[in-house]
Every structure is written in C-alpha cells, then in structure tokens.
C-alpha cells in the first residue's frame, strides 16, 4: 500500500520526492521513536539532510540554495512527516522565513543572510506569535522604535521555532500607530547574539518533541536600521502572503501524518485477532478504514490541486486555507480512528500511532487554527 504515490505529483517534483522518501526511510524512521522520547534536537539528521540538498530547498540558486518549487517542497514534506513529524518540522524549519527575505529584502540582506542559511553556516526562524496573541496578526504588541540608525525592540514572542538554535530571526514588530490596523507592523532581522535578545525552550509539548519552540524576550534589543525588511508598515501584508505558501506546506504535513495513521491502523487490524479471527473481518473496522482512505484521498487531491493553482499564479488565499483545513483535520480524524482501532496497544509511549496521535494536534494550530481558515475561505469565496 503506497498512500503517497506519485500519480498526482508533478513531473518536476518526482525526483525530489524519491530522494526525500529514501532519506526518510534510511535516516528518520529508524530513530524517530528515540528522538521523540529524548526530545533532543536532531542535528545529525539535519546535517545529513543538508548533504542531500533537502534543507533550505526553496532558497534560489542565486544565493546558494537549490531553488526548488512549491511542488517540490510539498512532495518532500509529505515524506518527512509520514516518517516523523518532529524531525520533519526540524528539517523544514531550518529556513523558515527566508521566503519573505528573498522576496522583500535588499540585495545586501539577501547576500548576507540567505546565503549563510543555504550553505549551512546559519539557522534561521521567524517570530510572529506572542504569549497573549496567536492568530491575530494585527494585534501583535512587540515594538520596534526607531532611534537614530537603530531599531530598539521590546516585547515577547512565543512558540517560535529555532528561537534558541537560530543565528538570526525574522521578527514581526509593531513600528507605528495607525488607524488602519494592517499598517502598523513591519519585519526586522534580529541576530540572536544581539544584546537584549533572550530565548529559552518552551516546556515540553504534547508532540513533535524533536522540534524546538521557544519563548523569546526582547529588552531594549538594538539592531541596525538597515535590518528593516521591505517597507515600514508592510509587515502584515508580507506575512499574509507568506502564509499562503506556508499553509500549503502545513497541509502536506497533515497528509504525511494521515498516511502514517492509516498505515498503522491497516497493519494492526490485519495482524490482530479477536473472537477467533482477524480484527479486519469486522464490518465496522472495514468501514473505518474505508472512511479514513476516502478522506485522505480527498484531502491529498485538494492539496495538489492547490499547488497547481498557486504555481499557475492564481490568488492562493482560499485554496491554501482549504488545503490546510482539510488535510490537518483529516490527519486528526485518521489518528483518532487509528488509535481507537489499536485499543490499549495504542497507548504506549513507544508506539508509532501514539506519537502520531499527539503530533497531529500541532498542525491544527500553527499558521492559523481551523476557525481562522474557515474565515479566510468565506472571505475569499
């Protein structure tokens, strides 16, 4: 059973998909349980993926990256997240936010910061969410005040990938007051060795233990004025556009997780015997599996349709939201059914389905909870 078959994957993405699948099977699957248990950052796997050009894939060749397309990134994400979501997120997070910098940054910023990530000399991240504010981009309170040739940052960010590990972070800040709430924010590059930058890992999460999220505090943190990315006050629009692509990648994460849940359920019910026969002989179990497969194929078809629309240049807001909504909710439903079919065997810490069941909760939340996606879909109906 090959749930992540190549049938709907564009020709240009098949090679990357095969490379990602081989890498996942050889380097991620054998150690996924150990990394989930230890919670260690998978630096050895990150370095191995870098050697295979599976890290920072989307940075253009002009700045040392592979210059891969959205379809290639999505194809790799499906494979990584089927193998393990925490390690998959760690791999994809190595270059989080570089898309904004490449689109809106100055030539000097791109040469300085993008190249270092593409060549493996730096890790980055992007800081948007705050302790009291998640999906409300217009409500973020971390400030950056101009003081001569510097920006002075004060505030907090929360749930930030690589906040401790990164060499620089792209930070979403309030730079002015305006009667238009979407004109208040900007993006600023902050090196993590700057005075006034402090980060610590958040308490252990329910899932994705191999990825690291952080709580960042800025206390009179000064960075050069030239670290402003794009136009002052245009941060909301930058992030909103970035999320169109980001949500599509999260949809791919959901598809990978759903595939893992279905695989585990299928294998278990065909090996397990109850009442004198295989569990798979029960009609209710067969119906559960049929429902899981149907929802999975529906969500994956929508994902790849969305990729096609986006790569053709169509406005992607509603499509990326539909893909993210359907894929992540399908993953959660498949994991719920799969762990129920496992009974008590699914409750052990070392079980793959137990990890999947916990991991699926996170993509439901980051880059906008389901309710936000439904709002976007309605507004762009």
NUMARTI-26769 format. One record per residue (C-alpha): residue number from 1; residue in three letters; x, y, z. Coordinates in nm, 3 decimals. Example, Ala and Ser with C-alpha at 12.3 -4.5 7.8 and 13.67 -1.06 7.14 Angstrom:
BEGIN
- 1 | ala | 1.230 | -0.450 | 0.780
- 2 | ser | 1.367 | -0.106 | 0.714
This chain:
BEGIN
- 1 | unk | 0.000 | 0.000 | 0.000
- 2 | unk | 0.160 | 0.325 | -0.116
- 3 | unk | -0.057 | 0.609 | 0.005
- 4 | unk | 0.190 | 0.875 | -0.107
- 5 | unk | 0.215 | 0.751 | -0.464
- 6 | unk | 0.346 | 0.969 | -0.745
- 7 | unk | 0.031 | 0.972 | -0.958
- 8 | unk | -0.070 | 1.330 | -0.878
- 9 | unk | 0.279 | 1.466 | -0.817
- 10 | unk | 0.405 | 1.692 | -1.099
- 11 | unk | 0.692 | 1.558 | -1.307
- 12 | unk | 0.931 | 1.824 | -1.179
- 13 | unk | 0.877 | 1.711 | -0.818
- 14 | unk | 0.914 | 1.334 | -0.859
- 15 | unk | 1.293 | 1.326 | -0.824
- 16 | unk | 1.287 | 1.526 | -0.501
- 17 | unk | 1.003 | 1.312 | -0.370
- 18 | unk | 1.202 | 0.993 | -0.428
- 19 | unk | 1.510 | 1.142 | -0.266
- 20 | unk | 1.306 | 1.257 | 0.036
- 21 | unk | 1.141 | 0.914 | 0.067
- 22 | unk | 1.473 | 0.730 | 0.060
- 23 | unk | 1.620 | 0.973 | 0.312
- 24 | unk | 1.319 | 0.940 | 0.542
- 25 | unk | 1.330 | 0.561 | 0.538
- 26 | unk | 1.703 | 0.541 | 0.597
- 27 | unk | 1.760 | 0.832 | 0.835
- 28 | unk | 1.432 | 0.928 | 1.006
- 29 | unk | 1.216 | 0.619 | 1.056
- 30 | unk | 1.479 | 0.411 | 1.242
- 31 | unk | 1.538 | 0.680 | 1.507
- 32 | unk | 1.200 | 0.855 | 1.524
- 33 | unk | 1.094 | 0.688 | 1.848
- 34 | unk | 1.426 | 0.758 | 2.018
- 35 | unk | 1.415 | 1.127 | 1.932
- 36 | unk | 1.053 | 1.154 | 2.045
- 37 | unk | 1.150 | 1.002 | 2.379
- 38 | unk | 1.466 | 1.207 | 2.433
- 39 | unk | 1.339 | 1.536 | 2.295
- 40 | unk | 1.685 | 1.609 | 2.159
- 41 | unk | 1.733 | 1.832 | 1.858
- 42 | unk | 1.818 | 1.605 | 1.558
- 43 | unk | 2.128 | 1.792 | 1.446
- 44 | unk | 2.285 | 1.480 | 1.292
- 45 | unk | 1.978 | 1.424 | 1.074
- 46 | unk | 1.971 | 1.791 | 0.978
- 47 | unk | 2.333 | 1.771 | 0.865
- 48 | unk | 2.267 | 1.452 | 0.670
- 49 | unk | 1.966 | 1.614 | 0.501
- 50 | unk | 2.179 | 1.914 | 0.413
- 51 | unk | 2.424 | 1.685 | 0.236
- 52 | unk | 2.131 | 1.553 | 0.030
- 53 | unk | 2.015 | 1.909 | -0.052
- 54 | unk | 1.694 | 1.852 | 0.142
- 55 | unk | 1.738 | 2.154 | 0.371
- 56 | unk | 1.672 | 2.518 | 0.271
- 57 | unk | 1.541 | 2.383 | -0.058
- 58 | unk | 1.342 | 2.691 | -0.154
- 59 | unk | 1.627 | 2.945 | -0.146
- 60 | unk | 1.718 | 3.037 | -0.503
- 61 | unk | 2.037 | 2.921 | -0.669
- 62 | unk | 2.148 | 3.284 | -0.687
- 63 | unk | 2.205 | 3.273 | -0.310
- 64 | unk | 2.338 | 2.919 | -0.286
- 65 | unk | 2.012 | 2.728 | -0.246
- 66 | unk | 1.851 | 2.458 | -0.457
- 67 | unk | 1.584 | 2.694 | -0.594
- 68 | unk | 1.312 | 2.434 | -0.559
- 69 | unk | 0.947 | 2.496 | -0.639
- 70 | unk | 0.645 | 2.476 | -0.410
- 71 | unk | 0.553 | 2.137 | -0.558
- 72 | unk | 0.899 | 2.001 | -0.474
- 73 | unk | 0.879 | 2.133 | -0.117
- 74 | unk | 0.532 | 1.980 | -0.073
- 75 | unk | 0.646 | 1.644 | -0.210
- 76 | unk | 0.934 | 1.633 | 0.039
- 77 | unk | 0.714 | 1.744 | 0.330
- 78 | unk | 0.470 | 1.456 | 0.274
- 79 | unk | 0.753 | 1.205 | 0.303
- 80 | unk | 0.924 | 1.367 | 0.602
- 81 | unk | 0.605 | 1.388 | 0.805
- 82 | unk | 0.497 | 1.034 | 0.729
- 83 | unk | 0.832 | 0.924 | 0.876
- 84 | unk | 0.818 | 1.154 | 1.182
- 85 | unk | 0.657 | 1.492 | 1.234
- 86 | unk | 0.903 | 1.629 | 1.492
- 87 | unk | 1.210 | 1.556 | 1.283
- 88 | unk | 1.024 | 1.670 | 0.972
- 89 | unk | 0.946 | 2.005 | 1.132
- 90 | unk | 1.307 | 2.044 | 1.242
- 91 | unk | 1.422 | 1.989 | 0.883
- 92 | unk | 1.168 | 2.226 | 0.729
- 93 | unk | 1.225 | 2.488 | 0.997
- 94 | unk | 1.591 | 2.534 | 0.908
- 95 | unk | 1.495 | 2.806 | 0.659
- 96 | unk | 1.163 | 2.927 | 0.797
- 97 | unk | 1.101 | 3.287 | 0.691
- 98 | unk | 1.360 | 3.300 | 0.415
- 99 | unk | 1.085 | 3.331 | 0.156
- 100 | unk | 0.990 | 3.673 | 0.291
- 101 | unk | 1.352 | 3.786 | 0.296
- 102 | unk | 1.412 | 3.670 | -0.061
- 103 | unk | 1.101 | 3.845 | -0.188
- 104 | unk | 1.127 | 4.172 | 0.003
- 105 | unk | 1.486 | 4.202 | 0.127
- 106 | unk | 1.761 | 4.423 | -0.012
- 107 | unk | 2.044 | 4.269 | -0.218
- 108 | unk | 2.277 | 4.314 | 0.079
- 109 | unk | 2.034 | 4.144 | 0.320
- 110 | unk | 1.984 | 3.852 | 0.086
- 111 | unk | 2.353 | 3.804 | 0.020
- 112 | unk | 2.435 | 3.826 | 0.390
- 113 | unk | 2.155 | 3.622 | 0.544
- 114 | unk | 2.015 | 3.391 | 0.277
- 115 | unk | 2.349 | 3.261 | 0.158
- 116 | unk | 2.459 | 3.168 | 0.509
- 117 | unk | 2.144 | 2.955 | 0.555
- 118 | unk | 2.166 | 2.797 | 0.210
- 119 | unk | 2.530 | 2.700 | 0.262
- 120 | unk | 2.468 | 2.554 | 0.607
- 121 | unk | 2.652 | 2.820 | 0.803
- 122 | unk | 2.340 | 2.954 | 0.978
- 123 | unk | 1.997 | 2.852 | 1.102
- 124 | unk | 1.705 | 3.091 | 1.096
- 125 | unk | 1.349 | 3.128 | 1.219
- 126 | unk | 1.057 | 3.368 | 1.214
- 127 | unk | 0.896 | 3.517 | 1.524
- 128 | unk | 0.530 | 3.617 | 1.494
- 129 | unk | 0.313 | 3.468 | 1.772
- 130 | unk | 0.314 | 3.617 | 2.122
- 131 | unk | 0.214 | 3.484 | 2.466
- 132 | unk | -0.125 | 3.657 | 2.450
- 133 | unk | -0.175 | 3.670 | 2.074
- 134 | unk | -0.165 | 3.390 | 1.817
- 135 | unk | -0.378 | 3.423 | 1.506
- 136 | unk | -0.444 | 3.796 | 1.540
- 137 | unk | -0.164 | 3.942 | 1.326
- 138 | unk | -0.296 | 4.295 | 1.372
- 139 | unk | -0.287 | 4.257 | 1.750
- 140 | unk | 0.083 | 4.178 | 1.800
- 141 | unk | 0.239 | 4.407 | 2.060
- 142 | unk | 0.618 | 4.361 | 2.033
- 143 | unk | 0.752 | 4.703 | 1.933
- 144 | unk | 1.045 | 4.835 | 1.732
- 145 | unk | 1.110 | 5.206 | 1.783
- 146 | unk | 1.346 | 5.399 | 1.559
- 147 | unk | 1.638 | 5.558 | 1.747
- 148 | unk | 1.879 | 5.719 | 1.505
- 149 | unk | 2.032 | 5.446 | 1.292
- 150 | unk | 1.889 | 5.166 | 1.504
- 151 | unk | 1.566 | 4.989 | 1.589
- 152 | unk | 1.502 | 4.921 | 1.958
- 153 | unk | 1.287 | 4.613 | 2.020
- 154 | unk | 1.084 | 4.538 | 2.331
- 155 | unk | 0.833 | 4.261 | 2.387
- 156 | unk | 0.788 | 3.884 | 2.378
- 157 | unk | 0.737 | 3.613 | 2.120
- 158 | unk | 0.615 | 3.259 | 2.191
- 159 | unk | 0.606 | 2.922 | 2.011
- 160 | unk | 0.896 | 3.031 | 1.791
- 161 | unk | 1.081 | 2.759 | 1.603
- 162 | unk | 1.460 | 2.770 | 1.645
- 163 | unk | 1.446 | 3.067 | 1.882
- 164 | unk | 1.739 | 2.921 | 2.077
- 165 | unk | 1.921 | 2.743 | 1.794
- 166 | unk | 1.896 | 3.011 | 1.525
- 167 | unk | 2.168 | 3.256 | 1.425
- 168 | unk | 1.914 | 3.517 | 1.317
- 169 | unk | 1.539 | 3.559 | 1.343
- 170 | unk | 1.296 | 3.750 | 1.124
- 171 | unk | 1.074 | 3.932 | 1.376
- 172 | unk | 0.725 | 4.073 | 1.324
- 173 | unk | 0.704 | 4.402 | 1.517
- 174 | unk | 0.477 | 4.700 | 1.569
- 175 | unk | 0.658 | 5.001 | 1.425
- 176 | unk | 0.389 | 5.270 | 1.437
- 177 | unk | 0.035 | 5.354 | 1.536
- 178 | unk | -0.222 | 5.388 | 1.262
- 179 | unk | -0.598 | 5.398 | 1.232
- 180 | unk | -0.553 | 5.119 | 0.980
- 181 | unk | -0.465 | 4.807 | 1.185
- 182 | unk | -0.296 | 4.640 | 0.888
- 183 | unk | -0.045 | 4.925 | 0.851
- 184 | unk | 0.109 | 4.902 | 1.199
- 185 | unk | 0.364 | 4.626 | 1.161
- 186 | unk | 0.699 | 4.561 | 0.994
- 187 | unk | 0.961 | 4.287 | 0.965
- 188 | unk | 1.310 | 4.320 | 1.114
- 189 | unk | 1.612 | 4.089 | 1.103
- 190 | unk | 1.749 | 4.026 | 1.454
- 191 | unk | 2.077 | 3.839 | 1.505
- 192 | unk | 2.032 | 3.616 | 1.809
- 193 | unk | 2.360 | 3.729 | 1.962
- 194 | unk | 2.225 | 4.085 | 1.991
- 195 | unk | 2.223 | 4.241 | 2.338
- 196 | unk | 1.872 | 4.230 | 2.478
- 197 | unk | 1.776 | 3.908 | 2.296
- 198 | unk | 1.697 | 3.619 | 2.529
- 199 | unk | 1.540 | 3.285 | 2.436
- 200 | unk | 1.451 | 2.966 | 2.617
- 201 | unk | 1.278 | 2.649 | 2.509
- 202 | unk | 0.909 | 2.629 | 2.595
- 203 | unk | 0.802 | 2.350 | 2.833
- 204 | unk | 0.773 | 2.008 | 2.673
- 205 | unk | 0.495 | 1.988 | 2.414
- 206 | unk | 0.238 | 1.716 | 2.367
- 207 | unk | 0.403 | 1.614 | 2.040
- 208 | unk | 0.680 | 1.680 | 1.786
- 209 | unk | 0.944 | 1.653 | 2.057
- 210 | unk | 1.240 | 1.664 | 1.816
- 211 | unk | 1.148 | 2.015 | 1.700
- 212 | unk | 1.221 | 2.304 | 1.933
- 213 | unk | 0.995 | 2.603 | 2.000
- 214 | unk | 1.098 | 2.894 | 2.215
- 215 | unk | 0.993 | 3.189 | 2.426
- 216 | unk | 1.186 | 3.498 | 2.318
- 217 | unk | 1.215 | 3.820 | 2.519
- 218 | unk | 1.340 | 4.147 | 2.370
- 219 | unk | 1.465 | 4.403 | 2.623
- 220 | unk | 1.592 | 4.721 | 2.456
- 221 | unk | 1.733 | 4.495 | 2.185
- 222 | unk | 1.909 | 4.712 | 1.926
- 223 | unk | 1.962 | 4.623 | 1.562
- 224 | unk | 2.076 | 4.844 | 1.271
- 225 | unk | 1.811 | 5.035 | 1.078
- 226 | unk | 1.927 | 4.854 | 0.765
- 227 | unk | 1.781 | 4.533 | 0.913
- 228 | unk | 1.429 | 4.651 | 0.827
- 229 | unk | 1.292 | 4.419 | 0.558
- 230 | unk | 1.083 | 4.579 | 0.286
- 231 | unk | 0.874 | 4.888 | 0.353
- 232 | unk | 0.799 | 5.007 | 0.702
- 233 | unk | 0.437 | 4.926 | 0.791
- 234 | unk | 0.406 | 4.650 | 0.531
- 235 | unk | 0.470 | 4.358 | 0.766
- 236 | unk | 0.109 | 4.237 | 0.780
- 237 | unk | 0.089 | 4.202 | 0.403
- 238 | unk | 0.425 | 4.025 | 0.387
- 239 | unk | 0.322 | 3.768 | 0.645
- 240 | unk | -0.025 | 3.718 | 0.498
- 241 | unk | 0.128 | 3.643 | 0.158
- 242 | unk | 0.389 | 3.417 | 0.313
- 243 | unk | 0.121 | 3.219 | 0.494
- 244 | unk | -0.044 | 3.130 | 0.163
- 245 | unk | 0.260 | 2.918 | 0.085
- 246 | unk | 0.313 | 2.820 | 0.447
- 247 | unk | -0.037 | 2.683 | 0.489
- 248 | unk | 0.012 | 2.468 | 0.180
- 249 | unk | 0.325 | 2.319 | 0.333
- 250 | unk | 0.134 | 2.255 | 0.656
- 251 | unk | -0.131 | 2.076 | 0.451
- 252 | unk | 0.145 | 1.849 | 0.321
- 253 | unk | 0.247 | 1.784 | 0.680
- 254 | unk | -0.109 | 1.679 | 0.757
- 255 | unk | -0.113 | 1.443 | 0.458
- 256 | unk | 0.208 | 1.277 | 0.576
- 257 | unk | 0.066 | 1.230 | 0.925
- 258 | unk | -0.264 | 1.094 | 0.792
- 259 | unk | -0.073 | 0.843 | 0.580
- 260 | unk | 0.118 | 0.727 | 0.887
- 261 | unk | -0.205 | 0.682 | 1.085
- 262 | unk | -0.370 | 0.479 | 0.809
- 263 | unk | -0.063 | 0.260 | 0.763
- 264 | unk | -0.050 | 0.181 | 1.133
- 265 | unk | -0.423 | 0.106 | 1.150
- 266 | unk | -0.416 | -0.118 | 0.843
- 267 | unk | -0.121 | -0.320 | 0.964
- 268 | unk | -0.257 | -0.363 | 1.317
- 269 | unk | -0.611 | -0.479 | 1.230
- 270 | unk | -0.480 | -0.731 | 0.977
- 271 | unk | -0.241 | -0.884 | 1.230
- 272 | unk | -0.455 | -0.866 | 1.543
- 273 | unk | -0.702 | -1.143 | 1.621
- 274 | unk | -1.012 | -1.117 | 1.840
- 275 | unk | -1.306 | -1.355 | 1.887
- 276 | unk | -1.139 | -1.622 | 1.677
- 277 | unk | -1.046 | -1.418 | 1.370
- 278 | unk | -0.863 | -1.113 | 1.234
- 279 | unk | -0.995 | -0.779 | 1.355
- 280 | unk | -1.011 | -0.676 | 0.990
- 281 | unk | -1.300 | -0.921 | 0.939
- 282 | unk | -1.537 | -0.696 | 1.136
- 283 | unk | -1.750 | -0.482 | 0.910
- 284 | unk | -1.726 | -0.178 | 1.137
- 285 | unk | -1.345 | -0.193 | 1.119
- 286 | unk | -1.355 | -0.217 | 0.741
- 287 | unk | -1.586 | 0.081 | 0.728
- 288 | unk | -1.349 | 0.279 | 0.949
- 289 | unk | -1.060 | 0.205 | 0.714
- 290 | unk | -1.269 | 0.289 | 0.409
- 291 | unk | -1.368 | 0.623 | 0.562
- 292 | unk | -1.006 | 0.704 | 0.650
- 293 | unk | -0.888 | 0.627 | 0.298
- 294 | unk | -1.166 | 0.829 | 0.137
- 295 | unk | -1.097 | 1.137 | 0.346
- 296 | unk | -0.724 | 1.100 | 0.291
- 297 | unk | -0.755 | 1.084 | -0.087
- 298 | unk | -0.992 | 1.380 | -0.086
- 299 | unk | -0.753 | 1.591 | 0.122
- 300 | unk | -0.447 | 1.494 | -0.081
- 301 | unk | -0.623 | 1.571 | -0.410
- 302 | unk | -0.718 | 1.914 | -0.277
- 303 | unk | -0.358 | 1.974 | -0.167
- 304 | unk | -0.211 | 1.902 | -0.507
- 305 | unk | -0.488 | 2.095 | -0.681
- 306 | unk | -0.396 | 2.389 | -0.458
- 307 | unk | -0.028 | 2.356 | -0.551
- 308 | unk | -0.123 | 2.361 | -0.919
- 309 | unk | -0.335 | 2.673 | -0.871
- 310 | unk | -0.062 | 2.851 | -0.679
- 311 | unk | 0.213 | 2.766 | -0.925
- 312 | unk | -0.005 | 2.897 | -1.208
- 313 | unk | -0.013 | 3.235 | -1.031
- 314 | unk | -0.370 | 3.226 | -0.902
- 315 | unk | -0.463 | 3.409 | -0.580
- 316 | unk | -0.396 | 3.139 | -0.326
- 317 | unk | -0.560 | 3.258 | -0.005
- 318 | unk | -0.872 | 3.042 | -0.013
- 319 | unk | -0.703 | 2.742 | -0.174
- 320 | unk | -0.421 | 2.723 | 0.078
- 321 | unk | -0.668 | 2.764 | 0.363
- 322 | unk | -0.893 | 2.489 | 0.226
- 323 | unk | -0.595 | 2.258 | 0.181
- 324 | unk | -0.462 | 2.325 | 0.529
- 325 | unk | -0.805 | 2.291 | 0.692
- 326 | unk | -0.895 | 1.967 | 0.518
- 327 | unk | -0.555 | 1.798 | 0.548
- 328 | unk | -0.492 | 1.874 | 0.915
- 329 | unk | -0.844 | 1.786 | 1.024
- 330 | unk | -0.828 | 1.466 | 0.820
- 331 | unk | -0.498 | 1.378 | 0.989
- 332 | unk | -0.654 | 1.430 | 1.330
- 333 | unk | -0.958 | 1.219 | 1.241
- 334 | unk | -0.744 | 0.939 | 1.098
- 335 | unk | -0.523 | 0.937 | 1.407
- 336 | unk | -0.831 | 0.929 | 1.633
- 337 | unk | -0.975 | 0.631 | 1.446
- 338 | unk | -0.642 | 0.453 | 1.428
- 339 | unk | -0.571 | 0.473 | 1.798
- 340 | unk | -0.922 | 0.353 | 1.875
- 341 | unk | -0.867 | 0.052 | 1.649
- 342 | unk | -0.543 | -0.022 | 1.835
- 343 | unk | -0.720 | -0.029 | 2.170
- 344 | unk | -0.477 | -0.040 | 2.462
- 345 | unk | -0.183 | -0.110 | 2.231
- 346 | unk | -0.200 | 0.247 | 2.101
- 347 | unk | -0.149 | 0.399 | 2.444
- 348 | unk | 0.216 | 0.304 | 2.490
- 349 | unk | 0.471 | 0.584 | 2.462
- 350 | unk | 0.683 | 0.383 | 2.223
- 351 | unk | 0.402 | 0.310 | 1.976
- 352 | unk | 0.414 | 0.490 | 1.644
- 353 | unk | 0.040 | 0.553 | 1.643
- 354 | unk | 0.069 | 0.707 | 1.990
- 355 | unk | 0.326 | 0.953 | 1.856
- 356 | unk | 0.116 | 1.031 | 1.550
- 357 | unk | -0.193 | 1.084 | 1.767
- 358 | unk | -0.009 | 1.351 | 1.966
- 359 | unk | 0.179 | 1.503 | 1.672
- 360 | unk | -0.136 | 1.574 | 1.467
- 361 | unk | -0.256 | 1.826 | 1.725
- 362 | unk | 0.012 | 2.080 | 1.637
- 363 | unk | -0.053 | 2.140 | 1.262
- 364 | unk | -0.416 | 2.204 | 1.354
- 365 | unk | -0.294 | 2.512 | 1.539
- 366 | unk | 0.013 | 2.669 | 1.382
- 367 | unk | -0.024 | 2.905 | 1.084
- 368 | unk | -0.384 | 2.959 | 1.184
- 369 | unk | -0.637 | 2.739 | 1.365
- 370 | unk | -0.923 | 2.584 | 1.171
- 371 | unk | -1.161 | 2.865 | 1.260
- 372 | unk | -0.924 | 3.118 | 1.102
- 373 | unk | -0.902 | 2.906 | 0.788
- 374 | unk | -1.280 | 2.895 | 0.762
- 375 | unk | -1.292 | 3.275 | 0.793
- 376 | unk | -1.040 | 3.313 | 0.512
- 377 | unk | -1.228 | 3.068 | 0.290
- 378 | unk | -1.554 | 3.255 | 0.344
- 379 | unk | -1.396 | 3.596 | 0.283
- 380 | unk | -1.245 | 3.474 | -0.044
- 381 | unk | -1.544 | 3.266 | -0.150
